[in-house]
């Protein structure tokens, strides 16, 4: 039985480094405090010849030392933890994106070409993968011990996680947030494949006779008529190309960053935040899209909104 799960991601070694540092730090101070207590128990036990005639009322240098040193150590631990936290939430721009929808009690994943899986996630070795996650019902939590990653998955909101696998193989992932009677069975596996094998696997999921490009988000963007209003030229709505991650000026003077949650809110509740210079004419798609379709559309808009995918013709 392994004491710790296998290490299979780039950031995992850095997480382990911080973890073992904290374990060593805890062990050192536990031994220091226990040793100090034991020393005083023996040195000042009843009947010992220790001088107790002039106890010092205070020792300012000692007090400052035991305040400053732990404070500096904890500040360093916080700084390193914040570094890792921010890195885990800033995927590289070339990361492939996978949609993850959690529901009681299963995980549904979908690749950019539309290939879907239940309780499985196939990814290529050595390439960054970004997960765009949401929940269809209650709060879940996506946890991959071998990657040293965990992220809550929330209803009506998007959370992201990314990783770069370093080992070929199969690695379990779990829901680490109690979500109902079937929580214990909400288990899946990440299958890390060599890039060539992954491309073959991805291509094998295409529908025979279908075009190479089967982006379901792009199909929804056309089918729902979004492209008619969001053209770069003469569009009644704001153009979306290059918008993702940028600051948007709203009609009431506020500004907001165009992230996944902003895109989802604009699809479901378009009147909530109106872009300056454009009329409030967009219909709400609340109830017209499944959670999977919402994720597909947001995923496409993110790629299109960063300029990595061109706008389809109306």
PAZAPA-4460 file (N, C-alpha, C; in steps of 0.05 Angstrom, whole numbers, plus 32768, in hexadecimal, padded with zeros to 4 digits):
% residues 314
    n_x    n_y    n_z   ca_x   ca_y   ca_z    c_x    c_y    c_z   seq   type   mol
   8011   7FE8   8000   8000   8000   8000   8012   8019   8000     1      X     A
   800C   802B   7FED   801D   8043   7FEB   8015   8057   8001     2      X     A
   802A   8065   800C   8025   807A   801F   8019   8093   8012     3      X     A
   8023   8099   7FFA   8019   80AF   7FEA   8012   80A5   7FCE     4      X     A
   7FFF   80B1   7FC0   7FF9   80A8   7FA5   8010   80AE   7F92     5      X     A
   8011   80A0   7F7B   8027   80A6   7F68   8025   80C3   7F5D     6      X     A
   803C   80CD   7F56   803E   80E9   7F4C   803D   80E8   7F2E     7      X     A
   802A   80F7   7F21   8026   80F5   7F04   8020   810F   7EF7     8      X     A
   8028   8126   7F03   8023   8140   7EF6   803A   8152   7EFC     9      X     A
   803D   8167   7EEC   8054   817A   7EEF   8052   8188   7F09    10      X     A
   803B   8193   7F10   8038   81A3   7F28   8038   8192   7F41    11      X     A
   8034   8177   7F3E   8032   8166   7F55   804C   8165   7F66    12      X     A
   8063   8167   7F59   807C   8166   7F68   807F   817F   7F79    13      X     A
   8075   8196   7F6F   8076   81AF   7F7E   8063   81AE   7F96    14      X     A
   804B   81A2   7F92   8038   819F   7FA8   8044   818C   7FBD    15      X     A
   8051   8176   7FB4   805D   8164   7FC7   8074   8172   7FD6    16      X     A
   8083   8182   7FC8   8099   8191   7FD6   808F   81A1   7FED    17      X     A
   8078   81B0   7FE8   806D   81C1   7FFD   8061   81AF   8013    18      X     A
   8054   8199   800C   8048   8187   801F   805E   817B   8032    19      X     A
   8074   8171   8027   8088   8165   8037   8097   817A   8048    20      X     A
   8099   8192   803E   80A5   81A8   804E   8094   81AD   8066    21      X     A
   8079   81AE   8062   8067   81B2   8079   8068   819B   808D    22      X     A
   806B   8182   8082   806D   816B   8094   8087   816D   80A5    23      X     A
   809D   8174   8098   80B6   8177   80A6   80B6   818E   80BA    24      X     A
   80A9   81A4   80B2   80A7   81BB   80C4   8097   81B4   80DD    25      X     A
   8080   81A6   80D8   806F   819E   80EF   807E   818B   8101    26      X     A
   808D   8178   80F6   809C   8165   8106   80B2   8173   8116    27      X     A
   80C0   8187   810A   80D5   8195   8118   80CA   81A5   8130    28      X     A
   80B4   81B4   812C   80A9   81C3   8142   809C   81B2   8157    29      X     A
   8090   819B   814E   8085   8189   8162   809B   817E   8174    30      X     A
   80B2   8176   8167   80C8   816C   8177   80D4   8181   8189    31      X     A
   80D6   819A   817E   80E1   81B0   818D   80D0   81B6   81A6    32      X     A
   80B6   81B8   81A2   80A4   81BE   81B8   80A4   81A7   81CD    33      X     A
   80A2   818F   81C3   80A1   8178   81D5   80BC   8176   81E4    34      X     A
   80D2   817B   81D6   80EC   817A   81E3   80EF   818F   81F8    35      X     A
   80E5   81A7   81F2   80E7   81BD   8205   80D6   81B7   821E    36      X     A
   80BE   81AC   821A   80AD   81A5   8231   80BB   8190   8242    37      X     A
   80C7   817C   8235   80D5   8167   8244   80EC   8172   8253    38      X     A
   80FC   8184   8246   8113   8190   8254   810A   819F   826D    39      X     A
   80F5   81AF   826B   80EC   81BE   8283   80E0   81AC   8298    40      X     A
   80D3   8197   828F   80C8   8184   82A3   80DE   8178   82B4    41      X     A
   80F5   8171   82A7   810B   8165   82B5   811B   817B   82C4    42      X     A
   8120   8191   82B7   8132   81A6   82C3   8125   81B2   82DC    43      X     A
   810B   81B7   82DB   80FD   81C5   82F1   80EA   81B2   8300    44      X     A
   80F0   8199   8300   80DF   8186   830F   80E2   818C   832D    45      X     A
   80CF   8182   833C   80CF   8186   8359   80E8   8178   8365    46      X     A
   80F7   8187   8375   810F   817D   8381   8129   8182   8372    47      X     A
   8127   818E   8359   813E   8194   8349   814C   81AD   8355    48      X     A
   8166   81AF   8350   8176   81C5   835B   8176   81DE   8349    49      X     A
   8163   81E1   8338   8162   81F8   8326   815C   8211   8336    50      X     A
   8169   8227   832E   8166   8241   833B   814B   824E   8333    51      X     A
   813A   8251   8347   8120   825E   8341   811D   8278   8350    52      X     A
   8132   8283   835A   8131   829B   836B   812B   82B5   835C    53      X     A
   8134   82B7   8343   8130   82D0   8334   8125   82CA   8318    54      X     A
   810C   82C1   8316   8100   82BC   82FB   80FE   82D6   82EB    55      X     A
   8106   82D6   82D1   8105   82EE   82C1   80E8   82F6   82BB    56      X     A
   80E0   830F   82BF   80C4   8317   82BA   80BD   8315   829C    57      X     A
   80CF   831A   828A   80CA   8317   826D   80E5   8317   825F    58      X     A
   80E4   830D   8246   80FB   830C   8235   80F3   8315   8219    59      X     A
   80F5   832F   8213   80EC   833A   81FA   80F9   832E   81E1    60      X     A
   8114   832B   81E1   8120   831E   81C9   8115   8302   81C3    61      X     A
   8111   82F3   81D9   8107   82D8   81D5   80EA   82D8   81CA    62      X     A
   80DA   82EB   81D5   80BE   82ED   81CC   80BD   82F5   81AE    63      X     A
   80CE   8309   81A7   80CE   8312   818B   80D8   82FB   8178    64      X     A
   80EA   82EB   8182   80F5   82D5   8172   80E0   82C1   816C    65      X     A
   80D1   82B8   8181   80BE   82A3   817C   80A4   82AD   816E    66      X     A
   80A2   82C8   816B   808D   82D3   815A   8096   82D6   813D    67      X     A
   80AE   82E1   813A   80B8   82E8   811F   80BE   82CF   810F    68      X     A
   80CC   82BB   811A   80D4   82A3   810B   80BB   8294   8100    69      X     A
   80A8   828C   8112   8090   827E   8107   8081   828F   80F2    70      X     A
   8080   82AA   80F7   8071   82BB   80E4   807F   82BA   80C9    71      X     A
   809A   82BC   80C8   80A9   82BC   80AF   80A5   82A1   80A1    72      X     A
   80A6   828B   80B0   80A2   8271   80A4   8087   826D   8098    73      X     A
   8072   8275   80A7   8057   8273   809D   8051   8285   8085    74      X     A
   805E   829D   8085   805B   82AF   806F   8067   82A2   8056    75      X     A
   807E   8295   8059   808B   8287   8042   807A   8270   8038    76      X     A
   806D   8261   804A   805C   824B   8043   8044   8256   8034    77      X     A
   8038   826B   803E   8021   8278   8030   8028   8281   8014    78      X     A
   8040   828E   8012   8049   8298   7FF8   804C   8281   7FE4    79      X     A
   8058   826B   7FEC   805C   8254   7FDA   8041   8247   7FD3    80      X     A
   802F   8245   7FE7   8015   8239   7FE2   8005   824B   7FCE    81      X     A
   8006   8265   7FD1   7FF8   8277   7FBF   8003   8275   7FA3    82      X     A
   801E   8272   7FA0   802A   826E   7F86   801E   8255   7F78    83      X     A
   801D   823F   7F86   8013   8226   7F7B   7FF5   8229   7F75    84      X     A
   7FE6   8236   7F86   7FC9   823A   7F82   7FC4   824A   7F68    85      X     A
   7FD3   8260   7F65   7FCF   8270   7F4D   7FD8   8262   7F34    86      X     A
   7FED   8252   7F36   7FF7   8244   7F1E   7FE2   822F   7F16    87      X     A
   7FD6   8221   7F29   7FC2   820D   7F22   7FAA   8219   7F14    88      X     A
   7FA5   8232   7F17   7F8D   823F   7F0B   7F93   8251   7EF4    89      X     A
   7FAB   824F   7EE9   7FB2   825F   7ED1   7FBD   824C   7EBC    90      X     A
   7FAC   823F   7EAD   7FB6   822B   7E99   7FC4   823A   7E82    91      X     A
   7FD8   822C   7E76   7FE5   8238   7E5F   7FD2   823C   7E48    92      X     A
   7FD7   824F   7E36   7FC4   8254   7E21   7FC0   823D   7E0D    93      X     A
   7FD5   822C   7E0B   7FD3   8216   7DF8   7FC7   81FC   7E04    94      X     A
   7FBC   81FE   7E1C   7FB1   81E6   7E29   7F98   81DC   7E1A    95      X     A
   7F96   81C2   7E16   7F7E   81B7   7E0A   7F68   81B8   7E20    96      X     A
   7F4F   81BC   7E18   7F3A   81C0   7E2B   7F27   81A8   7E2B    97      X     A
   7F1F   819F   7E42   7F0C   8189   7E45   7EF6   8193   7E57    98      X     A
   7EDD   818E   7E4F   7EC6   8195   7E60   7EC1   817F   7E74    99      X     A
   7EBA   8187   7E8C   7EB3   8174   7EA1   7E99   817C   7EAE   100      X     A
   7E85   816B   7EAD   7E6B   8170   7EBA   7E67   815B   7ECF   101      X     A
   7E64   8164   7EE8   7E60   8152   7EFF   7E42   8150   7F04   102      X     A
   7E39   8138   7F0A   7E1C   8135   7F11   7E1B   811C   7F24   103      X     A
   7E05   811B   7F33   7E02   8104   7F45   7DFC   80EB   7F35   104      X     A
   7E0E   80D7   7F35   7E28   80D6   7F41   7E3C   80CC   7F2C   105      X     A
   7E44   80DE   7F1B   7E55   80D7   7F05   7E64   80F0   7EFB   106      X     A
   7E79   80EB   7EEC   7E87   8101   7EDE   7E84   80FD   7EC0   107      X     A
   7E7C   8112   7EB2   7E7C   8111   7E95   7E91   8124   7E8A   108      X     A
   7EA3   811A   7E79   7EB8   812A   7E6D   7EB4   812A   7E4F   109      X     A
   7EBC   8140   7E43   7EB9   8143   7E26   7ED1   8151   7E1A   110      X     A
   7EDD   8145   7E05   7EF3   8151   7DF7   7EEA   8167   7DE4   111      X     A
   7EFD   8176   7DDA   7EF6   818D   7DC8   7EE8   8184   7DAF   112      X     A
   7EEC   816B   7DA6   7EDF   8162   7D8D   7EC4   8155   7D93   113      X     A
   7EBB   8156   7DAC   7EA1   814B   7DB3   7EA1   812F   7DBF   114      X     A
   7EB8   8122   7DBF   7EB8   8107   7DCA   7EB4   8108   7DE8   115      X     A
   7EA0   80F9   7DF1   7E98   80FA   7E0E   7E9F   80E0   7E1B   116      X     A
   7EA3   80E1   7E35   7EA9   80CA   7E46   7E9A   80CC   7E60   117      X     A
   7E95   80B6   7E6D   7E89   80B5   7E87   7E9E   80A9   7E9A   118      X     A
   7EA4   80B9   7EAF   7EB7   80B1   7EC4   7ED3   80A9   7EB8   119      X     A
   7EDA   80B5   7EA2   7EF5   80B1   7E96   7EFE   80CB   7E8A   120      X     A
   7F18   80CF   7E89   7F23   80E6   7E7D   7F3E   80DF   7E6F   121      X     A
   7F3E   80DF   7E55   7F57   80D9   7E46   7F66   80F3   7E40   122      X     A
   7F80   80F3   7E46   7F90   810B   7E42   7FAB   8102   7E36   123      X     A
   7FB9   8114   7E28   7FD3   810D   7E1D   7FEA   8113   7E31   124      X     A
   7FFE   8103   7E2F   8016   8106   7E40   8025   811F   7E39   125      X     A
   802D   812F   7E4D   803F   8145   7E48   8032   815E   7E3D   126      X     A
   8017   815E   7E3A   8009   8175   7E2F   7FF6   8180   7E45   127      X     A
   7FF6   819B   7E48   7FE3   81A6   7E5C   7FC6   81A2   7E54   128      X     A
   7FB6   819B   7E67   7F99   8197   7E63   7F8A   81A8   7E77   129      X     A
   7F77   81B7   7E6D   7F67   81C8   7E7E   7F4B   81BC   7E81   130      X     A
   7F41   81BA   7E99   7F26   81B0   7E9E   7F13   81C8   7EA4   131      X     A
   7EFE   81CA   7E95   7EE9   81DE   7E9A   7ED2   81CF   7EA6   132      X     A
   7ECC   81D4   7EC0   7EBB   81C3   7ECF   7EA2   81D2   7EDA   133      X     A
   7E8C   81C3   7EDA   7E74   81CE   7EE7   7E63   81B6   7EF1   134      X     A
   7E50   81BC   7F02   7E3F   81A7   7F0E   7E22   81AA   7F05   135      X     A
   7E15   8194   7F01   7DF9   8194   7EF8   7DE6   8195   7F10   136      X     A
   7DF0   818F   7F28   7DDD   818E   7F3F   7DE9   819A   7F58   137      X     A
   7DFB   818B   7F66   7E05   8195   7F80   7E23   819A   7F7E   138      X     A
   7E2F   81A2   7F94   7E4C   81A7   7F94   7E5B   818C   7F94   139      X     A
   7E6D   8189   7F81   7E7F   8173   7F7F   7E9C   817D   7F82   140      X     A
   7EB0   816B   7F82   7ECB   8174   7F83   7EDD   815F   7F73   141      X     A
   7EEB   8169   7F5F   7EFB   8158   7F4E   7F17   8155   7F5A   142      X     A
   7F1F   813D   7F61   7F37   8138   7F6F   7F47   8122   7F61   143      X     A
   7F60   8128   7F59   7F72   8115   7F4D   7F8B   8112   7F5F   144      X     A
   7F8C   80FF   7F70   7FA3   80FD   7F83   7FBE   80FC   7F75   145      X     A
   7FC0   80ED   7F5E   7FDA   80EA   7F51   7FE3   8104   7F45   146      X     A
   7FD1   8117   7F3F   7FD8   8131   7F34   7FDA   8146   7F4A   147      X     A
   7FD3   813F   7F62   7FD3   8152   7F79   7FC1   816A   7F73   148      X     A
   7FA9   8165   7F69   7F97   817A   7F61   7F7B   8174   7F6C   149      X     A
   7F6E   8189   7F74   7F52   8187   7F7D   7F44   81A2   7F78   150      X     A
   7F2C   81A1   7F6E   7F1D   81BA   7F69   7EFF   81B4   7F6C   151      X     A
   7EF1   81C6   7F7B   7ED4   81C4   7F7E   7EC7   81C9   7F63   152      X     A
   7EB1   81BA   7F5F   7EA1   81BD   7F46   7E85   81C6   7F4F   153      X     A
   7E7D   81DD   7F45   7E65   81EA   7F50   7E4F   81ED   7F3B   154      X     A
   7E36   81EB   7F43   7E1F   81F0   7F31   7E1E   820D   7F28   155      X     A
   7E16   8211   7F0F   7E12   822C   7F03   7E2C   823E   7F05   156      X     A
   7E43   8231   7F05   7E5C   823F   7F06   7E72   822E   7EFA   157      X     A
   7E86   823B   7EEE   7E9C   822C   7EE3   7EB5   822E   7EF4   158      X     A
   7EC2   8218   7EF9   7EDD   8218   7F05   7EF0   820A   7EF2   159      X     A
   7F09   8210   7EF5   7F1D   8205   7EE2   7F34   81F8   7EF2   160      X     A
   7F41   81E6   7EE5   7F58   81D8   7EEF   7F69   81CF   7ED8   161      X     A
   7F83   81CF   7EDB   7F94   81C5   7EC5   7FAC   81B5   7ED0   162      X     A
   7FB6   81A4   7EBF   7FCD   8193   7EC7   7FDC   818B   7EAE   163      X     A
   7FF4   8182   7EB2   8005   8176   7E9C   800E   815B   7EA6   164      X     A
   8003   8145   7E9B   800B   812A   7EA4   8028   8124   7E9E   165      X     A
   8035   8115   7EAF   8051   810E   7EAB   8055   80F0   7EAA   166      X     A
   8040   80E0   7EAD   8042   80C3   7EAC   802B   80B7   7E9C   167      X     A
   8031   80A3   7E8C   801C   8094   7E7E   8010   8080   7E92   168      X     A
   7FF6   807E   7E90   7FE8   806B   7EA2   7FCC   8074   7EA9   169      X     A
   7FC0   8067   7EBC   7FA5   806D   7EC6   7FA7   8076   7EE3   170      X     A
   7F98   808C   7EE8   7F99   8098   7F03   7F7C   809F   7F0B   171      X     A
   7F75   8098   7F23   7F5A   809B   7F2D   7F54   80B9   7F33   172      X     A
   7F3B   80C0   7F2E   7F32   80DA   7F39   7F18   80D5   7F48   173      X     A
   7F12   80E7   7F5B   7EFC   80E3   7F6E   7EEC   80FD   7F71   174      X     A
   7ED4   80FA   7F7C   7EC6   8111   7F87   7ECC   8112   7FA5   175      X     A
   7ED9   8128   7FAD   7EE2   812A   7FC9   7ECF   813C   7FD9   176      X     A
   7EB7   8142   7FCE   7EA3   8152   7FDD   7E8A   8140   7FDF   177      X     A
   7E81   813B   7FF8   7E6A   812A   7FFB   7E52   8135   7FEC   178      X     A
   7E46   8125   7FDA   7E32   812F   7FC8   7E19   811E   7FC7   179      X     A
   7E16   810D   7FDB   7DFE   80FC   7FDB   7E04   80DF   7FDF   180      X     A
   7DF0   80CE   7FDC   7DF2   80B2   7FE2   7E07   80A4   7FD1   181      X     A
   7E09   80AC   7FB8   7E1C   809F   7FA5   7E37   80AB   7FA4   182      X     A
   7E3E   80BC   7FB8   7E57   80CA   7FB8   7E6F   80B7   7FB6   183      X     A
   7E6F   80A1   7FC4   7E86   808F   7FC5   7E8B   8082   7FAA   184      X     A
   7E77   8080   7F99   7E7B   8073   7F7F   7E81   8087   7F69   185      X     A
   7E84   80A0   7F70   7E8A   80B4   7F5B   7EA8   80B5   7F56   186      X     A
   7EB1   80A0   7F49   7ECE   809C   7F44   7ED3   8098   7F26   187      X     A
   7EE9   80A3   7F1D   7EF0   809F   7F01   7F0E   809B   7EFE   188      X     A
   7F17   809C   7EE5   7F34   8098   7EE0   7F3D   80AB   7ECA   189      X     A
   7F55   80B6   7ECE   7F63   80C5   7EBA   7F76   80B2   7EAB   190      X     A
   7F73   80B1   7E91   7F84   809F   7E81   7F98   80B1   7E72   191      X     A
   7FB1   80AF   7E79   7FC6   80BF   7E6D   7FD2   80AE   7E56   192      X     A
   7FD2   80B9   7E3E   7FDB   80AA   7E26   7FF2   80BA   7E19   193      X     A
   8002   80AB   7E0A   8016   80B9   7DFA   8008   80C9   7DE4   194      X     A
   8013   80E1   7DDC   8005   80F3   7DCA   7FFA   80E5   7DB1   195      X     A
   800A   80D4   7DA4   8000   80C7   7D8C   7FE9   80B5   7D92   196      X     A
   7FEA   80A6   7DA8   7FD4   8094   7DAF   7FBB   80A5   7DB6   197      X     A
   7FC0   80BC   7DC3   7FA9   80CD   7DCA   7F9B   80D7   7DB1   198      X     A
   7FAB   80E0   7D9D   7F9F   80EA   7D84   7F8E   80D4   7D76   199      X     A
   7F99   80BB   7D76   7F8A   80A5   7D6A   7F70   80A1   7D7A   200      X     A
   7F72   80A1   7D94   7F5A   809D   7DA5   7F45   80B3   7DA0   201      X     A
   7F4E   80CC   7D9E   7F3D   80E2   7D9A   7F2F   80E0   7D7F   202      X     A
   7F3E   80D9   7D6A   7F33   80D6   7D4F   7F1F   80BF   7D4D   203      X     A
   7F23   80AB   7D5D   7F11   8094   7D5C   7EF6   809A   7D66   204      X     A
   7EF2   80B0   7D74   7ED8   80B8   7D7F   7EC7   80C8   7D6C   205      X     A
   7ED2   80CF   7D54   7EC2   80DF   7D41   7EAD   80CD   7D34   206      X     A
   7E97   80DA   7D2D   7E82   80CC   7D1F   7E8A   80C7   7D03   207      X     A
   7E87   80AE   7CF9   7E8F   80A8   7CDD   7E82   80BB   7CC9   208      X     A
   7E91   80C5   7CB7   7E87   80D7   7CA2   7E84   80F4   7CAB   209      X     A
   7E89   80F9   7CC5   7E86   8115   7CCE   7EA0   8124   7CC8   210      X     A
   7E9F   813F   7CC6   7EB7   814E   7CC1   7ECB   814C   7CD7   211      X     A
   7EE4   8152   7CD1   7EF8   8151   7CE6   7EF2   8163   7CFD   212      X     A
   7EE8   817B   7CF8   7EE2   818E   7D0D   7EC6   8189   7D17   213      X     A
   7EC4   817E   7D30   7EA9   8179   7D3B   7EA6   8188   7D55   214      X     A
   7EAF   819F   7D57   7EAD   81AE   7D70   7E90   81B3   7D77   215      X     A
   7E85   81A6   7D8C   7E69   81A9   7D92   7E62   81C6   7D9A   216      X     A
   7E75   81D4   7DA7   7E6F   81F0   7DAD   7E6C   8201   7D95   217      X     A
   7E7D   81FD   7D81   7E7B   820C   7D68   7E61   8206   7D5A   218      X     A
   7E58   81EC   7D5B   7E3E   81E5   7D4F   7E27   81F4   7D5D   219      X     A
   7E28   81F5   7D78   7E14   8203   7D87   7E14   8221   7D81   220      X     A
   7E2C   822C   7D7E   7E2F   8249   7D78   7E21   8250   7D5E   221      X     A
   7E23   823E   7D4A   7E15   8242   7D31   7DF8   823D   7D33   222      X     A
   7DF1   8226   7D40   7DD5   821D   7D40   7DC3   8230   7D4F   223      X     A
   7DCE   823C   7D65   7DBE   824F   7D75   7DBE   826B   7D69   224      X     A
   7DCC   826F   7D53   7DCB   8289   7D45   7DDD   829E   7D52   225      X     A
   7DEF   8296   7D64   7E00   82AA   7D71   7E11   82B9   7D5E   226      X     A
   7E1B   82AC   7D49   7E2D   82B9   7D36   7E20   82D0   7D27   227      X     A
   7E06   82CF   7D25   7DF8   82E5   7D16   7DFA   8300   7D24   228      X     A
   7DFA   8300   7D3F   7DFB   8319   7D4E   7E17   8320   7D57   229      X     A
   7E28   830C   7D5A   7E43   8312   7D65   7E59   8312   7D50   230      X     A
   7E52   831B   7D38   7E66   831F   7D23   7E78   8337   7D2A   231      X     A
   7E90   8336   7D20   7EA3   834C   7D25   7E9A   8365   7D17   232      X     A
   7E8C   8362   7D00   7E83   8378   7CF0   7E65   8378   7CEF   233      X     A
   7E59   838F   7CF6   7E3B   8393   7CF5   7E2C   8380   7D07   234      X     A
   7E38   8376   7D1C   7E29   8365   7D2E   7E19   8375   7D42   235      X     A
   7E01   836C   7D49   7DF0   837A   7D5D   7DFA   8375   7D79   236      X     A
   7E0A   8360   7D7D   7E16   835A   7D97   7E34   835F   7D97   237      X     A
   7E41   8360   7DAE   7E5E   8365   7DAE   7E6D   834D   7DA2   238      X     A
   7E82   8353   7D92   7E92   833E   7D87   7EA0   832E   7D9D   239      X     A
   7EA3   8314   7D99   7EAD   8302   7DAD   7ECA   82FA   7DA9   240      X     A
   7ED4   82FE   7D91   7EF0   82F6   7D8B   7F03   8307   7D9C   241      X     A
   7F15   82F9   7DAA   7F29   8307   7DBB   7F1E   8312   7DD5   242      X     A
   7F05   830C   7DDC   7EFA   8318   7DF4   7F01   8309   7E0E   243      X     A
   7F07   82EF   7E0C   7F0B   82DF   7E24   7F24   82E9   7E33   244      X     A
   7F20   82ED   7E4D   7F35   82F6   7E5E   7F3A   8314   7E5E   245      X     A
   7F2B   8322   7E4D   7F2D   833F   7E4B   7F19   834D   7E5D   246      X     A
   7F1E   8367   7E63   7F0B   8377   7E73   7EF6   8382   7E61   247      X     A
   7EDD   837F   7E69   7EC6   8388   7E5A   7EB9   83A0   7E68   248      X     A
   7EB3   83B5   7E5A   7EA5   83CC   7E65   7E87   83C8   7E62   249      X     A
   7E79   83CA   7E78   7E5C   83C6   7E78   7E4D   83E1   7E75   250      X     A
   7E33   83DF   7E6F   7E24   83F7   7E69   7E20   8408   7E82   251      X     A
   7E22   83FD   7E9A   7E1F   840C   7EB3   7E3A   8418   7EBD   252      X     A
   7E4F   8415   7EAD   7E69   8420   7EB4   7E7B   840D   7EC2   253      X     A
   7E71   83F6   7ECB   7E82   83E2   7ED8   7E93   83D4   7EC3   254      X     A
   7EA8   83C6   7ECD   7EB8   83B5   7EBB   7EB8   8399   7EC7   255      X     A
   7EBD   8385   7EB6   7EBE   8369   7EBF   7ED0   835A   7EAC   256      X     A
   7EDE   8346   7EB7   7EEF   8335   7EA7   7EDE   831F   7E9A   257      X     A
   7EE2   831B   7E80   7ED2   8307   7E71   7EDE   82EC   7E76   258      X     A
   7ED5   82DE   7E8B   7EDE   82C3   7E90   7EC7   82AF   7E8B   259      X     A
   7ECB   8296   7E93   7EB6   8282   7E8E   7E9C   8288   7E9B   260      X     A
   7E9D   8292   7EB4   7E84   8298   7EC2   7E75   82AF   7EB5   261      X     A
   7E84   82C3   7EAB   7E77   82D9   7E9D   7E6A   82D0   7E83   262      X     A
   7E77   82BE   7E74   7E6B   82B3   7E5C   7E52   82A4   7E62   263      X     A
   7E53   8293   7E76   7E3B   8283   7E7D   7E24   8295   7E86   264      X     A
   7E2A   82A9   7E96   7E15   82BC   7E9F   7E09   82CB   7E87   265      X     A
   7E1A   82D2   7E74   7E10   82E1   7E5C   7DFE   82CF   7E4B   266      X     A
   7E03   82B5   7E4B   7DF2   82A2   7E3C   7DD7   829E   7E4A   267      X     A
   7DD8   829A   7E64   7DC0   8294   7E73   7DB0   82AD   7E7B   268      X     A
   7DBF   82C2   7E83   7DB2   82DB   7E8C   7DBE   82F3   7E7E   269      X     A
   7DB9   82F6   7E64   7DC7   830B   7E55   7DC2   8327   7E5E   270      X     A
   7DAB   832C   7E6C   7DA5   8347   7E75   7DB4   834F   7E8E   271      X     A
   7DC2   833C   7E9B   7DCF   8342   7EB4   7DE6   8355   7EB1   272      X     A
   7DF5   8353   7E9C   7E0C   8364   7E97   7E0D   836B   7E79   273      X     A
   7E04   8383   7E72   7E03   838D   7E57   7E1D   839B   7E4F   274      X     A
   7E29   8393   7E39   7E41   839F   7E30   7E3B   83BB   7E26   275      X     A
   7E4C   83CE   7E2D   7E48   83EA   7E25   7E47   83ED   7E07   276      X     A
   7E34   83FC   7DFD   7E32   8401   7DE1   7E20   83EE   7DD1   277      X     A
   7E14   83DA   7DE0   7E03   83C6   7DD2   7DE8   83C5   7DE0   278      X     A
   7DD3   83C0   7DD0   7DB8   83BF   7DDC   7DB3   83A4   7DEB   279      X     A
   7DA0   83A4   7DFC   7D98   838C   7E0B   7D84   837C   7DFA   280      X     A
   7D8E   836D   7DE7   7D7C   835F   7DD5   7D80   8341   7DD5   281      X     A
   7D94   8337   7DE3   7D9B   831B   7DE2   7D87   830B   7DF3   282      X     A
   7D7B   82F5   7DE7   7D68   82E5   7DF6   7D77   82D3   7E0A   283      X     A
   7D6A   82CB   7E1F   7D75   82B9   7E33   7D74   829C   7E29   284      X     A
   7D89   828D   7E2D   7D89   8270   7E26   7D86   825F   7E3F   285      X     A
   7D7D   826A   7E55   7D78   825B   7E6D   7D62   8246   7E67   286      X     A
   7D68   822D   7E6D   7D55   8217   7E68   7D56   820C   7E4C   287      X     A
   7D64   8219   7E3A   7D65   8210   7E1E   7D7E   81FF   7E19   288      X     A
   7D91   81FF   7E2C   7DA9   81F0   7E28   7DAD   81DD   7E40   289      X     A
   7DB7   81C5   7E3B   7DBF   81B3   7E50   7DD9   81BD   7E5C   290      X     A
   7DE0   81B3   7E75   7DFA   81BB   7E80   7E12   81B4   7E6D   291      X     A
   7E10   819D   7E5F   7E25   8196   7E4D   7E27   81AA   7E36   292      X     A
   7E10   81B3   7E2B   7E10   81C6   7E15   7E1A   81E2   7E1F   293      X     A
   7E13   81E9   7E37   7E1D   8202   7E42   7E3C   8201   7E43   294      X     A
   7E46   81EB   7E4D   7E63   81E8   7E4F   7E71   81E8   7E33   295      X     A
   7E64   81DA   7E20   7E6F   81DA   7E05   7E70   81F6   7DF9   296      X     A
   7E5B   8205   7DFD   7E5A   8220   7DF2   7E6E   8233   7DFF   297      X     A
   7E70   8231   7E1A   7E84   8241   7E28   7EA0   823A   7E20   298      X     A
   7EA5   8220   7E1D   7EC0   8217   7E15   7EC7   8221   7DF9   299      X     A
   7EB4   8220   7DE7   7EB9   822B   7DCC   7EBE   8249   7DCD   300      X     A
   7EAD   8257   7DDC   7EB0   8275   7DDE   7ECB   827C   7DEA   301      X     A
   7ED5   826B   7DFC   7EF0   8271   7E08   7F05   826E   7DF2   302      X     A
   7F04   8259   7DE3   7F18   8256   7DCD   7F15   826B   7DB8   303      X     A
   7EFD   8271   7DB0   7EF7   8286   7D9D   7EFE   82A1   7DA8   304      X     A
   7EF8   82A5   7DC2   7EFD   82BE   7DCF   7F1B   82C4   7DD4   305      X     A
   7F2C   82B0   7DD2   7F49   82B5   7DD4   7F56   82B5   7DB9   306      X     A
   7F46   82B3   7DA4   7F51   82B5   7D89   7F5C   829A   7D7F   307      X     A
   7F58   8284   7D8E   7F64   826B   7D86   7F51   825C   7D72   308      X     A
   7F39   8267   7D6E   7F26   825A   7D5B   7F18   8270   7D4C   309      X     A
   7F15   826D   7D32   7F09   8282   7D22   7EEA   8280   7D23   310      X     A
   7EDE   8297   7D1D   7EC1   8299   7D1E   7EB5   828A   7D07   311      X     A
   7EA0   8279   7D0B   7E93   826C   7CF5   7E82   8280   7CE5   312      X     A
   7E7E   827A   7CCC   7E6D   828C   7CBC   7E50   8288   7CC3   313      X     A
   7E40   829E   7CC2   7E24   829B   7CC9   7E15   828C   7CB3   314      X     A
***
